[in-house]
Amino acid sequence: QVSLVESGGGSVQPGGSLRLSCAASISINMYNRMGWYRQVPGKQRELVAMIISRVSATSYADSVKGRFTAGTDSAKNTVYLQMNRLKPEDTAVYYCYAQDLGSLEHWGQGTQVTVSS
């Protein structure tokens, strides 16, 4: 059974930092791509960052470029999202995402990030 479990969400003041982690139940080498989405109530889930394993490339939403960094730790089967210079508009539920080698999609349960003074 494939599972993704996020951790690291919480509340922070504008300008602060948080690091989200997503632990995969199988080797991250079994995924074509892994990344992060976020969603606020009443809006569609939006892509934040995506790592394409085959070409070791990472893409980011324009709104987070230069502030967020996504990466993987294969030894821990973990994908992370380092978020710096957070803004109130970054407030959302963040979801870990993975597409396995069979093109099946998997989602974590979500973790709340709140940026507020």
C-alpha positions in Angstrom: 0.0 0.0 0.0 1.5 3.3 -1.1 1.1 6.2 1.3 2.4 9.7 1.7 2.5 11.3 5.1 3.2 15.1 5.4 4.6 16.9 8.5 5.9 20.3 9.3 3.0 22.6 8.8 2.0 25.2 11.3 1.7 28.9 11.9 4.4 31.5 11.2 4.6 35.3 10.9 5.1 36.9 7.5 8.8 36.7 6.4 9.3 33.5 8.4 10.2 30.0 7.2 8.7 26.5 7.4 9.9 23.1 6.1 7.4 20.5 5.0 8.3 16.9 4.7 6.5 14.0 3.1 7.5 10.5 4.0 6.8 7.9 1.3 6.0 4.3 2.2 8.1 3.0 -0.7 11.3 4.0 -2.3 11.1 7.4 -4.0 12.9 5.8 -6.9 9.6 4.2 -7.7 8.0 7.5 -8.6 8.1 9.4 -11.9 7.5 12.7 -10.2 6.9 14.0 -6.7 5.9 17.4 -5.6 3.6 19.8 -3.7 0.2 21.3 -4.3 -1.8 23.7 -2.1 -5.4 24.6 -1.8 -7.4 27.3 -0.1 -11.2 27.0 0.6 -13.2 27.8 -2.5 -10.3 27.6 -4.9 -8.8 24.8 -7.0 -5.8 23.0 -5.9 -2.7 24.6 -7.4 0.8 23.3 -8.2 3.5 24.7 -6.0 6.6 22.6 -7.0 7.2 19.4 -9.0 10.3 17.3 -9.2 10.6 15.1 -12.3 12.8 12.3 -11.3 13.9 11.0 -14.7 15.5 14.3 -15.7 16.2 15.6 -12.2 14.3 18.8 -12.9 12.2 20.9 -10.6 9.6 23.4 -11.6 7.9 26.0 -9.4 4.8 28.2 -9.5 5.7 31.8 -10.4 4.3 32.9 -7.0 6.9 30.9 -5.1 10.0 31.1 -7.3 13.0 32.3 -5.4 11.4 31.6 -2.0 10.5 27.9 -2.0 12.9 25.0 -2.6 11.7 21.4 -3.2 14.0 18.4 -3.0 14.2 14.7 -2.2 16.2 12.6 0.3 16.4 9.1 -1.1 17.9 7.7 2.0 14.8 8.7 4.0 12.3 8.2 1.1 11.3 11.8 1.7 10.4 14.8 -0.4 10.6 18.2 1.3 9.5 21.8 0.7 11.6 24.5 2.2 9.5 27.7 2.4 11.3 31.0 3.1 10.0 34.6 3.2 6.5 33.4 3.7 3.6 35.7 2.8 0.0 35.7 4.0 -1.1 34.5 0.6 0.9 31.4 1.1 -1.7 30.3 3.7 -3.2 27.0 2.5 -3.4 23.3 3.0 -0.3 21.8 1.4 -0.5 18.4 -0.2 2.3 16.0 -1.1 1.8 14.4 -4.5 3.5 11.5 -6.3 3.0 9.7 -9.6 4.4 6.2 -9.6 6.0 4.3 -12.4 2.6 2.9 -13.4 1.3 6.5 -13.7 -1.0 6.2 -10.7 -1.3 9.3 -8.6 -1.0 9.4 -4.8 -1.8 12.2 -2.4 -1.0 12.9 1.2 -3.6 13.9 3.8 -2.5 17.6 3.7 -0.9 19.9 6.3 -2.1 23.4 7.2 0.3 26.3 6.7 -0.9 29.6 8.1 1.0 32.9 7.6 -0.3 35.7 9.8 0.9 38.4 12.1 
